[in-house]
Amino acid sequence: MKAVRSGQILSRYVKKNAFFAILGAVIALWGLQLLFSYLAELDEVSDSYSYWQALQYIGYRSPQFLVQFTPTGALLGAVVGLGLLANKSELVVMRAAGVSIYRIVLWVLQPALLFVLLSLAINQFVLPLSNQKAHQIQQTDSAPLATVSGYWTVQNNTSDEGEVSSDVVFIDYADEKGNIGEVKRWHLDAANNLTAVSKATDGYYIDGHADPKHTVAANVHNNTSAETQYQWQLNNLTQLQLLSPQADLRASTLNSNATSDITNVAISDASIMTHAVPIAQLKRERQVNITLPIAPSSVYLLTRPPNDLSLTQLVEYYRYSQHQGTRSLEHELTLWKKLLSPFSILSLVIVACSFVFGSLRSHSLGLRIVVALLFGLLFSYLQDLTGFVSLATGVSPLLMVLLPIIVSTLLGLYLIKRQS
């Protein structure tokens, strides 16, 4: 009974030291990253981007920094916590009392699990909103209007007279409630000649309305072959209708920015009327409907960068891609990185224990801290490298994410086993 009570006391003592050491290391690394990031952000300060906005941006990015430095902080904290016990010969006393190395390692892993849960919670509930807020602060009027992000789709249309045409649709933003941001459309005829371009400032989903005229791909949320298209109502639509065969070439010269963003529709009525023969007609409508082949929640997934999606949203995107017969290696890589991040933290804690019990046990605490920092950087670079290899070669993202974790875990266990 007395031995059991002594074991509980030792367990609480080791866990407490490990917890506060890891907490201090994570906060220290997090604080340094916030400071240096804000100093770097000051270079971007201008008339349209103030010091206060830079501070807000760093504040919204802080959860991302916390998740980023939690593994290295856990590694450093475990080394410091156990190192302080080793310097006071407390670990030697525990070993003399019959406590095995693996039992002490297990005690250190338990407080590390709290940081594992914290990292998962931030990834699931905080990062999607905070990263979105950060992006909104950095958006300026000078930002490129045409990008490869967002949601793109091509819609084929057939008129009652049998004429075939198509629309290329781009949506730059969407939320889970069905509200969408700027929408751009390129209207093409049967010969793929540009006939009109249009842009709407925003729009919202029309609940309960659908257009059954077109057969579309099955949606991931119902897993059935849907024959409806979901409708959105667009606001403040501006459309430039080309009136002559040479209009696409002549109209492009009216605006120097037309080659990069023809949907900017910066052509005034006056400039159009200066031509002897009208080549284009500008038309504005307050509201117009548009149909898309996927549900509002799917549009949200397709318009957000992978790092801005939660774990459950990344899983939904993965299922949606599989159902559509497509694949996004970037989304898969992000999914497995977030899903396996707990194992990254635990593997680094095992490595930290090996520094204290292994070949570095006779060296000073300062040297062990330096080696821990270097190993943490090496682990981070190895993760980035394997990720790039996966994106470049198409090798399984799951395998590439697991590789650094397996290597660090085996290394830590090997060093501990040598001592035991």
Long-range contacts (C-beta under 8 A, 24 or more apart in sequence): 6-97, 7-99, 10-94, 10-97, 10-99, 11-107, 14-85, 14-94, 14-104, 14-107, 14-108, 15-107, 15-108, 15-110, 15-111, 16-111, 17-81, 17-82, 17-84, 17-85, 18-77, 18-78, 18-81, 18-82, 18-107, 18-108, 18-111, 18-112, 19-81, 19-111, 19-114, 20-81, 21-77, 21-78, 21-80, 21-81, 21-84, 22-73, 22-74, 22-76, 22-77, 22-78, 22-81, 22-111, 22-112, 22-115, 23-77, 24-77, 24-80, 25-73, 25-74, 25-76, 25-77, 25-80, 26-66, 26-69, 26-70, 26-73, 26-74, 26-77, 26-115, 27-73, 28-73, 29-69, 29-72, 29-73, 29-76, 30-62, 30-65, 30-66, 30-69, 30-73, 33-65, 33-68, 33-69, 34-58, 34-62, 34-65, 37-61, 37-65, 48-140, 48-141, 48-142, 49-138, 49-140, 53-137, 56-137, 57-134, 57-137, 57-138, 60-130, 60-131, 60-133, 60-134, 60-137, 61-130, 61-131, 61-134, 62-130, 63-122, 63-126, 63-127, 63-130, 64-127, 64-130, 64-131, 64-307, 66-122, 67-119, 67-122, 67-123, 67-127, 67-341, 70-115, 70-118, 70-119, 70-341, 70-345, 71-341, 71-344, 71-345, 71-348, 71-376, 71-379, 71-380, 72-348, 72-373, 72-376, 72-377, 72-379, 72-380, 73-115, 74-112, 74-115, 74-345, 74-348, 74-349, 74-352, 75-348, 75-349, 75-351, 75-352, 75-372, 75-375, 75-376, 75-379, 76-352, 76-369, 76-372, 76-373, 76-376, 77-352, 78-108, 78-112, 78-348, 78-349, 78-352, 78-353, 79-352, 79-355, 79-356, 79-368, 79-369, 79-372, 80-365, 80-369, 81-108, 82-108, 82-352, 82-353, 82-356, 82-357, 83-356, 83-365, 83-368, 83-369, 84-365, 86-356, 86-361, 86-365, 87-365, 91-356, 91-357, 100-420, 101-353, 101-357, 101-416, 101-419, 101-420, 102-416, 102-420, 104-353, 104-357, 105-350, 105-353, 105-416, 108-349, 108-352, 108-353, 109-346, 109-349, 109-350, 112-345, 112-346, 112-349, 113-342, 113-346, 115-345, 116-341, 116-342, 116-345, 116-346, 119-341, 119-342, 119-345, 120-311, 120-341, 120-342, 123-310, 123-311, 123-338, 123-341, 124-310, 124-311, 124-312, 125-310, 127-307, 127-308, 127-310, 128-304, 128-308, 128-309, 128-310, 128-313, 131-305, 131-307, 131-308, 132-304, 132-308, 135-308, 144-260, 144-261, 145-260, 145-261, 145-263, 145-264, 146-170, 146-184, 146-260, 146-261, 146-263, 147-172, 149-303, 149-305, 150-302, 150-303, 151-299, 151-302, 151-303, 153-292, 153-293, 155-214, 155-291, 155-293, 163-189, 163-190, 164-190, 165-189, 165-190, 165-195, 166-192, 169-290, 169-292, 171-299, 171-303, 172-303, 173-303, 174-296, 174-299, 174-300, 174-302, 174-303, 175-300, 176-296, 176-297, 176-300, 177-205, 177-296, 178-204, 178-205, 178-207, 178-232, 178-296, 178-299, 179-203, 179-204, 179-205, 180-204, 180-205, 180-232, 180-299, 183-232, 183-234, 183-290, 184-263, 185-263, 185-290, 186-262, 186-263, 193-245, 193-248, 194-242, 194-248, 195-241, 195-242, 196-239, 196-240, 196-241, 196-242, 197-239, 197-240, 197-262, 197-263, 197-265, 198-237, 198-238, 198-239, 198-240, 198-263, 198-265, 199-237, 199-238, 199-263, 199-264, 199-265, 200-234, 200-235, 200-236, 200-237, 200-238, 200-288, 201-235, 201-236, 202-234, 202-235, 202-236, 203-232, 203-233, 203-234, 203-235, 203-290, 204-232, 204-233, 205-230, 205-231, 205-232, 205-296, 206-231, 206-232, 206-233, 206-289, 210-291, 211-291, 214-291, 214-293, 216-293, 216-294, 217-293, 217-323, 217-324, 218-323, 219-293, 219-294, 219-295, 219-298, 219-323, 220-298, 220-316, 220-319, 220-320, 220-323, 220-324, 221-295, 221-297, 221-298, 223-323, 229-291, 229-292, 229-293, 230-291, 230-292, 230-293, 230-294, 230-295, 230-296, 231-289, 231-290, 231-291, 232-289, 232-290, 232-291, 232-292, 233-287, 233-288, 233-289, 233-290, 234-287, 234-288, 234-289, 234-290, 235-286, 235-287, 236-284, 236-286, 237-284, 237-285, 237-286, 237-287, 237-288, 238-265, 238-282, 238-283, 238-284, 239-265, 239-282, 239-283, 239-284, 239-285, 240-265, 240-267, 240-280, 240-281, 240-282, 240-283, 241-280, 241-281, 241-282, 241-283, 242-279, 242-280, 243-278, 243-279, 243-280, 243-281, 244-277, 244-278, 244-279, 246-279, 247-279, 247-280, 250-275, 250-279, 251-279, 251-280, 306-330, 306-331, 306-333, 306-334, 306-335, 307-334, 309-334, 311-335, 311-338, 311-339, 314-338, 329-390, 329-391, 329-394, 329-397, 330-391, 332-397, 332-398, 333-387, 333-390, 333-391, 333-397, 333-400, 333-401, 335-397, 336-397, 336-398, 336-401, 336-402, 337-383, 337-387, 337-401, 340-401, 340-402, 340-405, 343-405, 343-409, 344-379, 344-383, 344-404, 344-405, 346-409, 347-405, 347-408, 347-409, 347-412, 348-375, 348-376, 348-379, 348-408, 350-408, 350-409, 350-412, 350-413, 350-416, 351-375, 351-408, 351-409, 351-411, 351-412, 351-415, 352-412, 353-412, 353-416, 354-411, 354-412, 354-413, 354-414, 354-415, 354-416, 354-419, 355-415, 357-415, 357-416, 357-419, 357-420, 358-415, 358-416, 358-418, 358-419, 359-415, 359-418, 361-419, 375-408, 379-404, 379-408, 382-407
